[in-house]
Amino acid sequence: MEYSVILRGYRYSVYNRIARVVLHEKGVAYKTEEIDPFAANVPEDYLKRHPFGRVPVLSHGEFDVFETSAIARYVNAAFEGPELMPTEAETLARVTQVVSIVDSYGYRPMVRQVFAHRVFRPAVGEVADEAEITAGIDASHTVLGALNNIAKEGRVLDGQSFTIADCHLAPMIAYFVQAQEGASALKAHSKLADWWATVSRRESLQATESGLPNN
């Protein structure tokens, strides 16, 4: 089967999974090509598509786009399927705000510190740094509190509508709660925890689960 859409990325990258969730929600057929951004020699062909050597890159025919938020918006605009970006001004602002909060303040503590050190590193035989986990949990409370307030407002993260805000946040939370400390932190933010209880059962989340190395 020929695919016009190729997602080039690292299977364990949360940003790669965000792009996959968007593709699944839109019903887009695509194939994947595995790129490990941590490898000593990232393929030169890939670096032509992404000069910073990160993941993912979406290729649609001759068109390449990198940066996950750009990929998400491109897929939403370029393909038929459920609309993932609202048009009402305040709701649109909240979607954009959630994505920015996650990228600017959530990714490092929740994924790079808590998940990476409590879950991923042990899975590949590396030693966790407990100080990193503690720092990540401490920083995550402000992030979760801000997102919980947005969920309370009811425009997005309501467990009923599904937008790019959900696509962006859900893979982050999926990694975060694999650590017991992360799961406990989420429970302290009840509206966000309710959102996650609903969204975690969504087919696009189930279909894009990457597992862990050596599992």
HELIX and SHEET records of a PDB file:
HELIX    1   1 VAL A   14  LYS A   26  1                                  13    
HELIX    2   2 GLU A   44  ARG A   49  1                                   6    
HELIX    3   3 THR A   68  ALA A   78  1                                  11    
HELIX    4   4 ALA A   89  ILE A  101  1                                  13    
HELIX    5   5 VAL A  102  PHE A  120  3                                  19    
HELIX    6   6 ARG A  121  ALA A  123  1                                   3    
HELIX    7   7 GLU A  130  GLU A  153  1                                  24    
HELIX    8   8 ILE A  164  PHE A  176  1                                  13    
HELIX    9   9 GLN A  180  LYS A  187  1                                   8    
HELIX   10  10 SER A  190  VAL A  199  1                                  10    
HELIX   11  11 GLU A  203  ALA A  207  1                                   5    
SHEET    1   A 4 LYS A  31  GLU A  34  0                                        
SHEET    2   A 4 VAL A   5  GLY A   9  1                                        
SHEET    3   A 4 VAL A  57  HIS A  60 -1                                        
SHEET    4   A 4 PHE A  63  PHE A  66 -1                                        
END                                                                             
